[in-house]
């Protein structure tokens, strides 16, 4: 694994770091994701307590996590506001990553916009909500509308030149889209989904990023909670009606039941390593040297207190081979 020489020690745990692409940013291999903290919107996770959200942010920083990932659209500005409130309560100065390109309407539904003036306005609004003078990593949230990505990237590069942001990256891009914007300005990072259930980045993206010194910060390593071992048919039925997971194919049959069987097979691997299933899922994505770090979402302090431990874990080749077999069996079950 590509670790720095001086990992930080917290409560007996070594919080490992990896360098983000060509930048001078060294990220702990687990970072705090704040998507669910934002509360209700089109892609929300149901009701959220602000006090617990701020406590989760402070707990993450106290445990040694050195970066936070957020976005304006999470809760229609509320996630960034919570990060800003938490930062006022601590002397710790984490690396801040946020995004641009997604706005929202009066119904709290996402609206894609990559017009240069909108990108600039979003940046200024994020700086104000976060209460910082500089955003460390500014990411284009989605390549939508695709015909506007070059103009948006040009504006993001200007923001970096003006020291409003430190580095610029992208999220949910494919290789061809990255190639297009790299002609304009360097790409510091890619943020794709990656988990045992969604491995598309392994086909081409990871290798391309490694060859071109682009950092990879993956999101949803626990696949929206499915790989934590805490889901069941009863819990699925009890999700709030405004929880976006109800609409995701992974939470419908035949995928949902196949994943429950997979999780049951993974339990012995977690047990023999003396770790939780959530920690197993995170350490599995971190097994790839191309991956700089994993975004781990949390809504309560006890959640991040559990999952940050994955920063210090390394699975054996035997564990990885067995997991590979179980993942193949799951795919066969879905295809029947």
N, C-alpha and C positions, 0 to 999 in steps of 0.2 A: 504494500500500500504506500501511496505517496504522502508521507507524513512529514511534518516539520520536525526539526531536531529537538525543539524544546516544547513538548506538549504541556498544557497546564494541568496541575493536579488539584482536584476538588474532592474532598471527603473520601480520599483513597481511590478516586476514579481519575484516570488519565483522559482528559478531553482532547481527542486527537484533532489535528488541523490538516487541511490540504490547501494548496495554493490554487486560486481561481484563475485558470487559463493564463493569459499573458500578464495579468494585473499583479499588483503588489498586495492584494487582499488575501489573507489567510483565514479561511472559514473553518470553524469547528465542523466536523463531519455531520453533525446534527444541528439544524437551525430551527427556530420557532416559526411555524406558520400560523397566520391569524385570520384565515378565511372564515372559519366558523364563528369567531368572536364577534364579527360584525353585526350579527343578529339578522332579522328578517329582511329579505329582498328576493328577487326572482330565483336566485340560486343559494338561498340561505339554508341553515341547518336547524331551523326552529328557534324557539325563544332562547336568549342568552343573558346571563347575569353579568353586568358590567364589572361588578366588584370581583367576581371570580376571574373574569378575563384579565383584569389588571394584575391580580395576584398571580395568574399563570405566567404573565410576561415577566414579572419581577422574580418569580421562582426560576424561570429559565435562565435569567441573567446571573442569579446567585449560584446556580449549578455550573456555570462556566460556559454556557452557550453564548457565542459572541456575535450572533447576527439574527436579525428578525426580517421575515418576508411578509409583506402586506400588499395592498392594492386599494386604490380609491373606491373601486366598485364594490368591495366587500362591505356589505351593510350600507352602501351609498354614502361613503365617507366615514362611517362610524369606526371601522377597524383602525384606520389611520389615527383618528382622534383618540382612541383608547391607547394606542402605542405612544402617542404624544403625552397623554396624561401619566402613563407609567414612567416615561423617561424623566418626568419632573420629580419623581419620587425616589430616584436613585442617582448615585454619582457615576455609575457604570455607563460608558458610552459605546453601545454596540454598533456594529455595521448595520446600516439600514438599507434594505432593498424594497423598492416599490415599483409600480407599473403605470402604464398609460395606455390609452387607446380604447377604453371602455367607459362610457358615460351611462347615465340612467335617466329614465323619464319619470313622470309623476306617479306611475304605477309601480315604481321601483323595479322596472325591467331594464336589462342591459341594452345599451345602444352603442354599436361600434362606430368609432370616428377616429380617423388618422390624419385629419387635416392639420397642417403645421400650426395654425393659430390655436387649435384645440389642445394639441400636445403641450404647447407653451403654457396655456392657461391651466392645464392639469398639473403641470410641474409646480407652478406657483402655489396652487391650492394645496398640493401635497406637502410642500415645505411648510406652509402655515399650519396645517392640521397636525403634522408631526412635530412642529416646534424645533426644526433644525435648519441650519443654514446651507447644508449640502446633503444631497442624497448620494449614498455611496454607489449604489447599483440601480440604474433606471432601466426598466425592461418594457419593451412593447408587448402588451398582454396577449394579443392575438393578431395574426396577419389578416385582419378583416377591416375594411375591404382590401383585398389583396392588391388591387391596382394602386393603392395609396402607400404601400409600405416604403417605397424609396423616398418619397417626400417626407414622410414621418421620420424616417431614419436620419435624413439630412437635418431636420429640426432638432432631433435628439443629440446629434453630433454638435450642433451649435450650442445647445445647453451645456454640454460638456466643456466646450471651449470657453464658455462664460463662467465656468466653475459653479454652475447651479447643481450639476451632477458630476460624479467622479468618473464612472464608467457606464457604458450603455450595453444592454444585452437584449435578448428576445425570449419569448415564451411561446410554446406550441408551434414553432416553425419547423418546416422540413428542410432537407439539405439544399434543394434548389432555391428556396426562398432566402436561406442564409447566404448562398453564393451571390445572389442579386444585390443584397445590401452591403456585403463585404467590399464591393467595388467602391462604395462611398466612404465607409469608415469601418475600422476594426470592430469585430463582435467579441465582447468580453465573455459572454456566457449564453447558454441556452437553458431554458427551464421547461423540460418535458415531463409528462406523466411517466412513471416507471414503477412497476410493482410485479410481484409474481403473477398477477392476473393480466397485466398489460406490459408486454415485452417488446413492443414495436420498435423502440429505440435501438434495440440490439441489432436490427437488420442493417442499418447504415449510419444512423446518426451518431452513435457513440464513437465509432471509428473515425468518422469525418471530424468530429470535434477534437479528438485526441491528435489527429494529424495536423490540425490547424490551430492548436493551442487555444481552444475555446473551452472555458470551464463549463461543467454540466451540473446543474443544481436540480435534482429531480423532485417532483411533488407527488403526493398521494402514494407513498410507499406502503401504507397500510390499507390502500384502496378503500378510502372513506370508512374505515373501521371494520371492513369485512374480514381482514386478516388478524384481528386482535383476539379472536376467540370469544368475543362478547356478543356476537349476533346469533339469533335464533329466529324461527318463524314467529314466535311471540313478540320478540323485540321489533322485528320488521313491521308487524301489524300495529305496534304501538307507537311508531314514529309519528311526530307531529305532521299534520296535513300539509304544512308549508315547508317540510324538509325536502329539499330537492332530490335526495337520494331515492325517494319513491318513484321518480321518473327515470332513473338510470337503469339501463339494461342489466347491469350486474346484480341488481336487486330484484330481477324478475326471473322466472323459470325459463329454461332449465339451468341457467348459470348459478342462481342463488343456492339451490340445493347441492349442486356439484361443488360449490365453494365450501359449504358447510362440511361436506365429506372430506375435502382437502384439509381443512383446518383440523379435523379430528386426526388425520394422519400425521400432521405436523406436530401435534402435541408432544409425542415421545421425544422428538428431536429437541424441542424447547426444554423439556424436562431434564434430559441428560446433560444439557448445557447449563442447566440451572438459570434459565432466562424465561421471560414471558413470550407469548406468541407475537406480541407487538414488537418486542426487541428483536425477535427472529426475523420478522418481515423487514425491518429497517436494516439490520446487518446484512441481509441477503442482497439488497440493492447496493450497499456499500462494498460488497465483495469485488465489484468492478472498479479497476483503477481509473477508468475514464470518468467515473462519477466523483465530482468534487465533494458534494454534500447532499444530504437529504432534508427536505422540508418536512418537519413533523408537526402536524396541527395539534392544538390543544385548546380546550375550552375551560379547563379547571387546573389548578396548580398540581394536583396529584397525578394528572395525566402526563404532564411533561416531566415530572419527577420520576416517573416510571420509564418513559421512552428515551430520555437523554442518555441513559446508560448504554444504549446501542452504539454510541460513539466509540466505546472501548472494546467492542466484541469483534471476534474474527472466527468465522465458521470454518470447520475442517473440510477437506476435499470430500470426505465420506458424507458429511452432512449435505454438502452441495449436490453431490451425485444423487442422494436419496430424494432430495427436494425436487430435482429435475425429473426423476421417475414419477413422483406424485403429481407434478404439474402436467406431465404427458397423459397420465391416467385421467386427470380432470378434463382435459381437452377431448379425449376420446368419449367420455361420458356425455359431454355437451353435444358432440357431433352425431350421436346415435339417433 
